[in-house]
Amino acid sequence: MSPMPTAVTAATTTTIPRQRTAGDIGTTGTTGRRTRGRFVTAGMLVCAVAVMLLGYLRMARTNGMNADGAANALQAWDMLHGNVGLAGWTLSDVSFYPTELVQYALIKLVYGPSEDVVHIAAAMTYVLLIVFAALVARGEATGRAAWARMALAVSVLLVPEAHAGWAIVLNVPDHTGTGVPLLVTALLIDRRAVLGRWWPLAVTAVLTIAQVADPLAMYIGALPLAMVSAWRLLRAIWSRAPKGADGHLLVAAAASVALAHAAVRLIALAGGFRVHQPIAEFSEWESIPQHLSMMWRVVALDYGAYFPYLADDGPWLTGVNYAAGAVKLLLMAAALAAAAVSVARLLRGRGDDRVAQWLAVGIAVNLAAFVASTQAADMTSARQVVNVLPFGAVLAGRVFGDRLAAAWAQRHWARRHALRWSAGALAAVLVAAFGVQAAMARPNPAEATEVARWLEAHDLHYGIGAYWASHTVTVASGGRVRVAPVVDPMPRVFHWESHEEWYDPQRHDARFIIVDRSLAHYGTVSGAIETFGMPLERIDLDRWTILLYNRNLLGDLPRHRP
């Protein structure tokens, strides 16, 4: 049989497109709507983060830069100019080296040696704390439960207490930023399946970085993780249950402590920075009741619910503060209750949320150490237990978020709508308080700004001075005036947040000393005169006194360590 014509063959092998059915069109439309919905949600979240960043920046600027933040800014500037290991520096008892100092350096790449770097970093740190707290609170939940968990965590953190609270959570590097790497560690534990066999190394690395930056991370991070893991491991061995990840976490926690101590020592031995030993000590037994009272007050301040400080802004703004304070008090109660529930579940061997149990034990250890130590001095010691705030936010979400989501979707019409209206009203109060606080916040100048201006105007560029006027003058003047810090009524070199090269009389010519008349510990006028002799001139500016000399003061400056 002869073959069919080519044209016919081509026609018979051509594929005819299948007509789209109504079902196909519906599926495509649904997929498109879901994609658009995800983009809209992502866009709204990005906008919310941007608004929070701008709002917290305004609040942070109300904290005039002090010497601690200025010192960190100078250290970051030195790192950018090649002194990566901070050779010659003696830091405080907290280095912030792998965390906030790196953050400062990155910000300075954009802004240069501006004092606003301190405020930008504070706002960024707090936003990161909120973001990671929300992610850890979510855990493995999906759908409505995930949103409920994250909403609770964000609600706890959204509105810090005005003024006094801003000075704790939106100020210079302190223990607030330590919560960020610890929450990252919690996220790694939650997502360990994604990392595979490498997750214990990742946990060890992040915990080590946190402890090199801040020794407090050992007490509220590594130690509680080891305690929880050991307890869970013992219960698993006793009941012959699968060991799970607890053995790995116990080793990771212990290894991070050893690695962090070794890293700090190796940095010093290699010629890098040195740090002081932590200054906390155990208190006397008779101080415990007073410390317990102080503990509740500082925790309330960290949560934005310390009412004695809420009446400082006039009647209208005070009403907003009190409304937000009442909501924050409820959230604080929920967070602490969630911590208690998590500890109880750990002790009874119920529940498998090791992250919640770890953070709850971290809160318990932090509060117990606060009460037993000499750190419970006054309300400014709220910074010592500030991580009770983000840890509690996570716990509130992980413990009560699922229940809130279930109640939100319950079938009983009246109860469902009552809950939704109540939640909406509480959220509206918090959002309104955030907006009002951000709008009313007014920037304050750095400490000793008037001293920096006077010195620069009179062509004086190098000197020594009380600690709280030293680094601030240097940073506020853009480095055009340099002041090396001194301490003690009879002034001497201050080996704290300082560089040894600043006191070298062969390199620098210090012709003035700044005395802080409100803090005699950092020098007195009589002590300066006894050490350096009568000045050529004395200038009084507010609480500061400037003594001018016609010779280099560094040659007569005592250098002994305390």
Summary of the structure (lengths in Angstrom):
residues: 562
radius of gyration: 28.8
end to end distance: 111.9
largest distance: 126.0
contacts: 1899
relative contact order: 0.11
helix: 66%
strand: 6%
